[in-house]
Amino acid sequence: MELKKLEVPTSSITEVKRSPMDVFAQAREAGTGVYIFNREKVAGVMLTQEQYETLLHELETLRQLAAEKKEKEEGPKPVEAFSEKTASIVSTATAEGMDELAQTLQHSLITGITISAKNLDERMVALGFITKKTGFGGVVDMLSELTKTGKINYQLRRKPQNRTIIAEIIGEQDSQSQLFDKIIIKKIFLHEL
């Protein structure tokens, strides 16, 4: 029986203990992870920070593509920049206008899948909503609000007929994700103040 040789770099736990930076250099030079063996069994894989972040980015892209594919399979859904349309929908001052606004939110933010807090915020802003969370700490503030209250509140930027429209994004942090800013949207509610 012929033994197969791994076509990726390998190292041992002993070498990692002795010189972890050499193992990172090995990963960088090879352009791939280094398999770390402990007593002839793979104990793990060492990657450089850049390699790890690239993998996470690719994983996020694949998840988004899968979500888009799922959305296409369920039928066409209108996702449009909505700040102009939102004003006209809500300005009708009817429950019908609020229902249409809620449907547009539901089509833009798919419930049940993982989304980054930053991506959620970008989508809500594109839809004409704002939040109190701004600047560098915005994502941390959003996640803190989600942890404390179970929701993130957004306000419609334009106040049609002096009405304040609030969108409540109900959800939780994704405990399965390795990134801290991933959340699962469970429900979306709209109401007036």
N, C-alpha and C positions, 0 to 999 in steps of 0.2 A: 504494500500500500504506500503510495507516494504522499508525503506530507505537503500541504499547501503552505506557501510562504505568504504572509500578510503583505499587501502592497501599500501599506501605510507605515509610517515610522512607529517604532516601539521603544519603550524604555521600561525601567523597573522602579518599584517603590524605593528601593535603595538609592537609585540615581536621583529620584525626586527629592529625597531627604538630603542627599549630599549637595545637589545643585539644581534647584528648581528653575533658575533662570536659564540654565543650559537646555532644559527640556522645552521651555517657552521659545528659545531661539531655534531649536530643532523644528518646532511646530511652524514658526514663522518662515523658516527656510523652505520647508516642504509644502507650505501653503495648505496644510491640513492639520487635523488634530493628531496628537501622539497617544497611542494606546499605552496605558500603564499596566504592567503585569505585576501580580503578586503571587508567587509560587505557581507559576505557569498558567494562571488564570487572569483574564482581563479584570482589573479592579476599577478602571475608569478611563476617561479620555481627557487629556489636557489640551486646552485651546488658548490662543492669545485673546486678549480682550476684543480686538478687531474681528477675529474669526467668530467669536461668540455673538457679538452684536450683529454681524452679518447674518448669522443663522437665525437670530430672533427676528430680524427684519424680513428675511425670506419667509419665515413661518407666518408672520403677520400678513404678508402679501398673499400667501396661499390661503389663509383663512378668509381674507377679504374676497378673493376670487371665488372661493367655495360659497360664501354668503351671496355674492352676486349671481352665481350660477343657480343657487336655490331660489333667489328672487325671480330670475328669468323663467325658471321652470314653473313657478307659481303664477306666471302671467305678467304682462307689462304693468308696471306701477309708475305713476308720474312722480318723478323726483326732479323738482325744479327749484331754482332760486326763488324764494318765496316772499322776500321782503315786500316787493311791490304787490304781488298777488295777495299776500296776507292782509295788507291794509284794506284791499277791496273786499275780501271775503268777510272779515270781521266787521267792517264798517256797516254791513247790512243790519247789525244790531239784532240779529235773530238767532234763535237756537240752531237754525239751519246753517248759518255762517260758522258758528262754533263747531258744529259737527263736521263741516267740510275742512276746517282748520285741523281738527283732531285726526281726520283721515289722512291729511297731508303729512302730519307728524308721524303717524303710524307707518306710512309708506317710506318715509325717509329714515326712520329709526326702527330697525327690525328688532322686535322683542325676542328674547331668548338666546341671542348670540353675544359673544364677547366683543367689546369695543373698548378702545382706549379712551380715557377721560378727555384727552386732547382732541381726538377725533369727534367725540360727542359734542364738545364745545364748539369745534369748527362747524359742524353741521347745524347746530342750533343758531349760531351767529348767521350762517348763510340763509337760514329760514326766517331771520328777522328778530331773533330773541337775544337778550343780553342777560348776564349774570353779574353778581357783585364781585365774583372772583376774577381778578385781572393780574397781569404781570407774571413774574417768574413763579411765584408761589400759588398761582391759580389752580393748578392741577391738585396740589396738596390740599388746598382749601376745599376744592370740590369733593375729594375723597374723604376729607374730615367730615364735611356736611353729610355725605352719604352714610358714613359709619355712625354718626350721631343720630340722624333722623330717618335714615332709610330712603332718602330722596335727595334730589338736587333740583332747586327751583330756578326757573328762568322766567323773565318778564318780556312780553312783547315790546319791542323798542318803540313802535308808534302806538300811541294811545288813541284808538278810534273813539270819537265822541266822548272823550275824557274817561274812558273805561280802561282799567288796568287788567290785562289778560296775563295769567300765570300758567306756565306749563310745569307740571311736577313730573320729573323723571324718577320713577320708583325702581330701585334695583339694589344690587349688592356688589361688593368687590368679588372678582373671580378668584377663588381660593386655589384653583387648578393652575392658574397662570404663574409663570416665574417672574413676570413684571408686575410691579406694585400698582400700576395705574389702569389695569384692566378691570372693567365692570360688566355686569350682565344686566341689561335693561329688562325689567319684568313687566312694567305697565307705564302708560303715559296718561296723565290726567290734565285737562284744561279747566280752568275756572276763572271767574271774575272776582276782583276785590272791590 
